[in-house]
Amino acid sequence: MLQARLQSAPAGLVYLGQAPDGRAVSVVVLTRGAALDAAARDRFVTGIREAEAARSGVRGLLSRVRRAGHAAPFVVAWDGGEAPWAATPFVPGGPGAEKFLEPVMVSGMLIGDRLGPDFVPYWLGDRNPALPAPPPPAPPPTATPRQVALASAALALLVLLLMVMVWMFLFRGDGEVEPAQPLPPTVFVPTPPPVPEQSEPTEPSPSPGPSQGGSPTPIPGQDDPGDAI
């Protein structure tokens, strides 16, 4: 875990960190420009490997030349991938992880005196620390065959229930005919035969006589004798 920045160099940056066991370490990280340069990245990784080889007792001629008069820092952990870094124990005032930035920058002459202009890497202006590429997105979750079978069965059951409900609403109401109500039983009451009426003998009506004081009924068309002539 990084806690503070200790140094900023043209080829990389040095941070104060804490190792998983709790001890303080110095962590060096190449800049983004140096990490993109294959030659600069190779020089950085080679310096770390030589320091490990020196600690294990294997020293080559090139390692003795480069490390003459300098104590090689102990490498706690390192990574030479797309964002190279290395961690060494933090010693106040002592050599730290910044030693691995020295071979990254090309300086000095192997033979004779240095003449002409200095060599400046093309990536010198990029001072941002190199960061690893973001992890690829997680693949979409895939359903197991059992989950697919359960989902298919649930979907089929839902479709079947929907079809049954549609059939009940559309066809069941028209096809059913209500049963006819039974008619009440017919009761026949026999009608008694007609009884002939007995006619009583009629008596002749008396005709009016002269003694009854009634006036005879005038006959139309005849003159009344009582009228004046």
C-alpha positions in Angstrom: 0.0 0.0 0.0 1.5 3.3 -1.1 1.6 6.1 1.5 3.7 9.0 0.1 5.9 10.0 -2.8 9.6 10.2 -2.0 11.2 11.2 -5.3 10.3 12.1 -8.9 12.9 11.2 -11.6 12.8 11.6 -15.4 12.4 7.8 -15.8 10.2 7.0 -12.8 8.8 7.8 -9.4 9.6 6.5 -6.0 7.0 6.0 -3.3 6.9 5.1 0.4 4.8 2.0 0.9 4.0 -0.7 3.4 4.5 -4.4 2.6 1.9 -7.0 3.6 4.1 -8.0 6.6 4.0 -4.4 7.9 7.6 -3.3 7.1 8.3 0.0 5.2 9.4 -0.3 1.6 10.3 2.0 -1.2 8.5 1.3 -4.4 9.8 2.5 -7.8 7.5 2.8 -10.8 8.5 3.6 -14.4 6.9 6.6 -16.1 4.3 5.9 -18.8 6.7 7.0 -21.5 9.6 4.8 -20.2 7.3 1.8 -19.8 6.2 2.1 -23.5 9.8 2.1 -24.6 10.9 -1.5 -24.9 14.6 -0.7 -24.6 14.1 1.4 -21.4 11.8 -1.2 -19.9 14.4 -3.9 -20.6 17.2 -1.9 -18.9 15.0 -1.5 -15.8 14.2 -5.2 -15.6 17.8 -6.2 -16.3 18.9 -4.0 -13.3 16.5 -5.8 -11.0 17.6 -9.2 -12.1 21.2 -8.3 -11.7 20.5 -7.1 -8.1 18.8 -10.5 -7.4 21.8 -12.3 -8.9 24.2 -10.3 -6.8 22.3 -11.2 -3.7 22.4 -14.9 -4.6 26.2 -14.9 -5.1 26.2 -15.0 -8.9 28.0 -12.0 -10.2 28.8 -11.4 -13.9 31.3 -9.1 -15.4 28.7 -6.5 -16.4 27.1 -6.7 -12.9 30.5 -6.0 -11.2 31.1 -3.0 -13.5 27.7 -1.5 -13.0 27.6 -2.2 -9.3 31.2 -1.2 -8.4 31.2 0.9 -5.3 27.4 0.7 -4.9 25.5 -1.6 -2.6 22.8 -3.4 -4.5 19.4 -3.0 -2.8 17.5 -6.1 -1.7 14.5 -6.7 -3.9 11.4 -7.5 -1.9 9.1 -7.9 -5.0 8.9 -6.7 -8.6 7.0 -7.0 -11.8 8.3 -6.5 -15.3 4.9 -6.3 -17.1 3.3 -3.4 -18.8 3.7 -1.2 -15.7 7.1 -2.3 -14.3 7.8 -1.7 -10.6 10.1 -2.9 -7.9 10.1 -2.7 -4.1 13.1 -2.7 -1.7 13.3 -2.2 2.1 13.1 1.5 3.0 16.3 2.7 4.7 16.4 6.4 5.6 19.4 7.9 3.9 20.4 4.5 2.4 20.0 3.1 -1.1 16.5 2.4 -2.1 14.5 1.5 -5.2 15.6 4.6 -7.0 18.8 2.8 -7.8 17.0 0.9 -10.5 16.2 4.1 -12.4 19.9 4.8 -13.1 20.3 2.2 -16.0 17.1 3.4 -17.6 18.6 6.8 -18.6 21.4 6.5 -21.1 24.3 8.7 -19.9 28.1 8.8 -20.2 30.4 7.2 -22.7 31.8 3.7 -22.8 35.1 4.8 -24.5 36.8 8.2 -24.4 35.3 11.5 -23.4 31.8 12.5 -24.0 31.4 14.7 -27.1 28.5 16.3 -28.8 25.0 16.9 -27.5 23.4 14.8 -24.8 21.0 12.0 -25.6 17.5 12.7 -24.6 14.8 10.0 -24.8 11.7 10.8 -26.8 9.5 9.9 -23.9 11.1 12.2 -21.4 8.1 14.6 -21.4 5.7 11.9 -20.1 6.1 12.0 -16.3 2.9 10.2 -15.4 3.4 6.9 -13.7 2.7 3.8 -15.7 -0.5 2.0 -14.7 -1.5 -1.5 -15.5 -4.3 -1.9 -18.0 -7.8 -2.1 -16.5 -9.0 -5.7 -16.1 -11.3 -6.9 -18.9 -15.0 -6.7 -18.1 -16.4 -9.8 -16.5 -18.2 -12.1 -18.9 -22.0 -12.0 -18.7 -23.4 -14.5 -16.4 -24.5 -17.7 -18.1 -27.4 -19.7 -16.9 -26.9 -23.4 -16.0 -28.9 -26.0 -17.9 -31.0 -26.6 -14.9 -31.9 -22.9 -14.7 -32.8 -22.8 -18.4 -35.0 -25.9 -18.0 -36.8 -24.4 -15.0 -37.3 -21.1 -16.8 -38.7 -22.9 -19.9 -41.1 -24.9 -17.8 -42.4 -21.8 -16.0 -42.8 -20.0 -19.3 -44.7 -22.9 -20.9 -47.0 -23.1 -17.8 -47.7 -19.4 -18.0 -48.6 -19.6 -21.7 -50.9 -22.6 -21.1 -52.7 -20.7 -18.3 -53.1 -17.7 -20.6 -54.6 -19.8 -23.4 -57.1 -21.4 -21.0 -58.2 -18.0 -19.7 -58.7 -16.7 -23.3 -60.7 -19.8 -24.2 -62.9 -19.4 -21.2 -63.6 -15.8 -22.0 -64.2 -16.1 -25.7 -65.7 -19.6 -26.4 -67.1 -21.0 -23.2 -69.8 -18.3 -22.7 -71.1 -18.7 -26.3 -71.1 -22.5 -26.4 -73.0 -23.1 -23.2 -76.8 -23.0 -23.4 -78.8 -22.7 -20.2 -81.1 -25.7 -19.7 -84.7 -25.0 -20.2 -86.8 -24.7 -17.1 -89.4 -27.5 -16.8 -92.9 -26.4 -17.5 -95.4 -26.8 -14.6 -97.6 -29.9 -14.9 -100.9 -29.3 -16.7 -103.9 -30.0 -14.6 -107.0 -30.9 -16.6 -110.3 -30.1 -14.8 -113.2 -31.9 -16.4 -116.0 -29.6 -17.3 -119.5 -30.9 -16.4 -121.8 -31.4 -19.3 -124.4 -28.7 -19.9 -127.7 -29.2 -18.2 -130.7 -28.3 -20.3 -132.9 -25.7 -18.7 -136.5 -26.6 -18.1 -138.8 -24.0 -19.6 -141.9 -23.2 -17.5 -145.3 -22.9 -19.4 -146.1 -19.4 -20.2 -149.5 -18.0 -19.5 -151.1 -15.9 -22.2 -151.2 -12.3 -21.3 -154.8 -10.9 -21.0 -155.8 -8.5 -23.7 -157.4 -5.3 -22.5 -161.1 -5.1 -22.7 -163.4 -2.2 -22.9 -164.1 -2.4 -19.3 -160.6 -1.7 -18.4 -161.0 2.0 -19.4 -158.1 1.9 -21.7 -158.2 3.6 -25.0 -157.5 1.5 -28.0 -154.2 2.0 -29.7 -154.7 4.1 -32.8 -153.6 2.5 -36.0 -151.5 4.6 -38.1 -153.1 5.8 -41.2 -156.6 5.9 -39.8 -158.3 9.0 -38.8 -159.1 9.4 -35.2 -162.8 9.7 -34.8 -162.3 12.0 -32.0 -160.6 14.6 -34.2 -162.6 17.5 -35.5 -163.4 17.4 -39.1 
